[in-house]
Amino acid sequence: EEKMPPERRLRFLSNIRHETNRIQEIVDRMLELSALENQKILKKMERLSFSSVIQTVIESKQAILSKKKLQLAVDVPDHIMVRGDSFLLHQAISNLIQNAIDFSPANSSIRLSARVEGPLLVFDIEDHGDGIPGFAIQKIFDKFFSLQRPDSGEKSTGLGLNFVKEVAHLHGGDIVLENRDTKGVRASLTLPIL
């Protein structure tokens, strides 16, 4: 409401919009997570081609991959079928791939691979970022815990990996994040196969 130069007013308005959007994202994520935590079984189970789910996620990430000049190496066989909720699996995998994008340096690569080990599908996402700092390893799946993104210095809502863990457990699977022997992080999502 103060009188100020138009460019300063625009900067304030931009900050207000940015923070409003961030708060809305936190509220939306909290509602999704709360609903998921209260869900004991999946309400919508369908037979899914895992490679189709991955392809849909990749298509949604093309713009940001291109912007950061990231190469995506994909080794996901077409024949692997899982049973689950396609929306929840899409959201969880999207979150994992977005984390790999956020923490990858420009002009590097991300590797997506899937294999069958006994009754499980193991889906790995490997990046070439700086890895998870020692102090964060035990907290990485905690609600509201987030690391600064190297490009922007901003933190996320800190709800994404907690959401991924809930989705994995609802599907009878698990999620593990670990530093690779070389540079970067490996996220391994396991799901029962059909």
C-alpha positions as CSV (number, residue, x, y, z in Angstrom):
1,E,0.0,0.0,0.0
2,E,3.0,2.3,0.3
3,K,3.9,4.7,-2.5
4,M,7.0,3.3,-4.3
5,P,8.6,3.1,-7.7
6,P,6.8,0.7,-10.1
7,E,9.8,-1.6,-10.5
8,R,10.0,-2.0,-6.7
9,R,6.3,-2.7,-6.5
10,L,6.6,-5.3,-9.2
11,R,9.4,-7.0,-7.3
12,F,7.3,-7.1,-4.2
13,L,4.3,-8.5,-6.1
14,S,6.5,-11.1,-7.7
15,N,7.8,-12.2,-4.3
16,I,4.3,-12.4,-2.9
17,R,3.1,-14.5,-5.8
18,H,6.1,-16.8,-5.5
19,E,5.6,-17.3,-1.8
20,T,1.8,-17.8,-2.2
21,N,2.5,-20.5,-4.8
22,R,5.0,-22.1,-2.5
23,I,2.5,-22.1,0.4
24,Q,-0.2,-23.5,-1.8
25,E,2.1,-26.3,-2.9
26,I,2.9,-27.2,0.7
27,V,-0.8,-27.3,1.6
28,D,-1.6,-29.4,-1.4
29,R,1.3,-31.8,-0.7
30,M,0.2,-32.1,3.0
31,L,-3.3,-32.9,2.0
32,E,-2.1,-35.6,-0.5
33,L,0.3,-37.1,2.1
34,S,-2.3,-37.0,4.8
35,A,-4.8,-38.9,2.6
36,L,-2.1,-41.4,1.7
37,E,-1.0,-42.0,5.3
38,N,-4.6,-42.8,6.3
39,Q,-5.0,-45.2,3.4
40,K,-4.3,-48.8,4.5
41,I,-4.8,-50.4,1.1
42,L,-4.8,-49.1,-2.5
43,K,-8.3,-48.3,-3.7
44,K,-7.4,-48.4,-7.3
45,M,-5.4,-51.4,-8.5
46,E,-4.7,-52.0,-12.1
47,R,-2.3,-54.0,-14.3
48,L,0.4,-51.6,-15.5
49,S,3.2,-51.7,-18.0
50,F,6.1,-50.2,-15.9
51,S,7.8,-48.9,-19.0
52,S,4.6,-47.0,-20.0
53,V,4.5,-45.3,-16.7
54,I,8.2,-44.3,-17.0
55,Q,7.7,-43.0,-20.6
56,T,4.8,-40.8,-19.4
57,V,6.9,-39.3,-16.7
58,I,9.9,-38.7,-19.0
59,E,7.6,-36.9,-21.5
60,S,6.5,-34.5,-18.7
61,K,10.1,-33.7,-17.9
62,Q,11.4,-33.1,-21.4
63,A,11.4,-29.3,-21.1
64,I,13.5,-29.2,-17.9
65,L,15.8,-31.9,-19.1
66,S,16.4,-29.8,-22.3
67,K,16.9,-26.6,-20.3
68,K,19.6,-28.1,-18.1
69,K,21.1,-30.0,-21.1
70,L,20.7,-33.3,-19.3
71,Q,21.0,-36.6,-21.1
72,L,18.7,-39.4,-20.1
73,A,19.8,-43.0,-20.5
74,V,16.8,-45.3,-20.2
75,D,17.1,-49.1,-19.9
76,V,13.6,-50.2,-18.9
77,P,12.3,-53.4,-20.5
78,D,8.9,-53.3,-22.0
79,H,7.7,-56.6,-20.6
80,I,7.7,-55.8,-16.9
81,M,4.2,-55.5,-15.4
82,V,3.2,-54.3,-12.0
83,R,0.0,-53.9,-10.2
84,G,-0.9,-50.6,-8.6
85,D,-2.4,-47.1,-8.8
86,S,-1.1,-45.5,-12.0
87,F,-1.6,-41.9,-10.7
88,L,0.3,-42.6,-7.4
89,L,3.1,-44.4,-9.2
90,H,3.4,-41.6,-11.7
91,Q,3.6,-39.0,-9.0
92,A,6.2,-41.0,-7.0
93,I,8.5,-41.7,-10.0
94,S,8.1,-38.1,-11.2
95,N,9.3,-36.9,-7.8
96,L,12.3,-39.2,-7.9
97,I,13.3,-38.1,-11.4
98,Q,12.7,-34.4,-10.5
99,N,15.1,-34.8,-7.6
100,A,17.7,-36.3,-9.9
101,I,17.2,-33.4,-12.3
102,D,17.4,-30.8,-9.5
103,F,20.7,-32.2,-8.1
104,S,22.4,-32.9,-11.4
105,P,24.8,-30.4,-12.8
106,A,24.0,-29.0,-16.2
107,N,25.4,-31.0,-19.2
108,S,25.5,-34.3,-17.2
109,S,23.4,-37.4,-17.4
110,I,20.8,-39.4,-15.5
111,R,20.4,-43.1,-15.9
112,L,17.1,-44.9,-15.4
113,S,17.2,-48.7,-15.3
114,A,14.8,-51.5,-14.3
115,R,15.4,-55.2,-13.7
116,V,13.6,-58.1,-12.2
117,E,15.1,-59.7,-9.0
118,G,13.0,-62.6,-7.9
119,P,9.4,-61.3,-7.2
120,L,10.5,-57.7,-7.4
121,L,11.0,-55.0,-9.9
122,V,14.1,-52.8,-9.0
123,F,14.0,-49.4,-10.6
124,D,17.2,-47.3,-10.2
125,I,17.7,-43.6,-10.9
126,E,21.3,-42.6,-10.9
127,D,22.6,-39.0,-11.1
128,H,26.0,-37.4,-11.1
129,G,25.3,-34.7,-8.5
130,D,27.3,-34.1,-5.3
131,G,25.5,-36.8,-3.3
132,I,23.7,-36.8,0.0
133,P,25.7,-35.1,2.8
134,G,26.4,-37.3,5.8
135,F,24.2,-35.3,8.2
136,A,21.2,-35.8,5.8
137,I,21.3,-39.6,5.2
138,Q,19.1,-40.5,8.2
139,K,16.7,-37.6,7.6
140,I,16.2,-37.8,3.9
141,F,12.7,-39.3,4.1
142,D,11.5,-37.2,7.1
143,K,8.6,-34.8,6.5
144,F,9.8,-31.2,5.8
145,F,13.4,-32.2,5.5
146,S,14.9,-30.7,2.3
147,L,18.4,-29.9,0.9
148,Q,19.1,-26.8,-1.0
149,R,19.0,-27.1,-4.7
150,P,22.5,-26.4,-6.2
151,D,21.1,-24.2,-9.0
152,S,18.8,-22.0,-7.1
153,G,19.8,-22.4,-3.4
154,E,16.1,-23.0,-2.7
155,K,14.6,-25.9,-0.7
156,S,11.6,-27.9,-1.7
157,T,8.6,-28.6,0.5
158,G,10.4,-31.5,2.1
159,L,7.4,-33.7,1.5
160,G,8.3,-35.4,-1.8
161,L,10.4,-38.3,-0.6
162,N,8.1,-39.0,2.3
163,F,5.3,-39.2,-0.3
164,V,7.4,-41.6,-2.4
165,K,8.0,-43.8,0.6
166,E,4.3,-44.0,1.4
167,V,3.5,-44.9,-2.2
168,A,6.1,-47.6,-2.2
169,H,4.9,-49.1,1.0
170,L,1.3,-49.0,-0.1
171,H,2.3,-51.0,-3.2
172,G,4.2,-53.6,-1.1
173,G,7.6,-52.1,-2.1
174,D,10.3,-49.9,-0.7
175,I,12.6,-46.9,-1.6
176,V,16.3,-46.5,-0.8
177,L,18.5,-43.6,-1.5
178,E,22.3,-44.0,-1.3
179,N,25.5,-42.3,-2.4
180,R,27.1,-44.0,-5.4
181,D,30.7,-45.2,-5.2
182,T,31.5,-42.7,-7.9
183,K,29.8,-39.3,-7.9
184,G,26.0,-38.9,-7.4
185,V,23.0,-40.7,-5.8
186,R,21.2,-43.9,-6.6
187,A,17.5,-44.0,-5.8
188,S,16.2,-47.6,-5.9
189,L,12.4,-48.2,-5.9
190,T,11.3,-51.8,-5.5
191,L,7.8,-53.0,-6.4
192,P,6.2,-56.5,-6.6
193,I,5.9,-57.7,-10.2
194,L,2.9,-59.6,-11.7
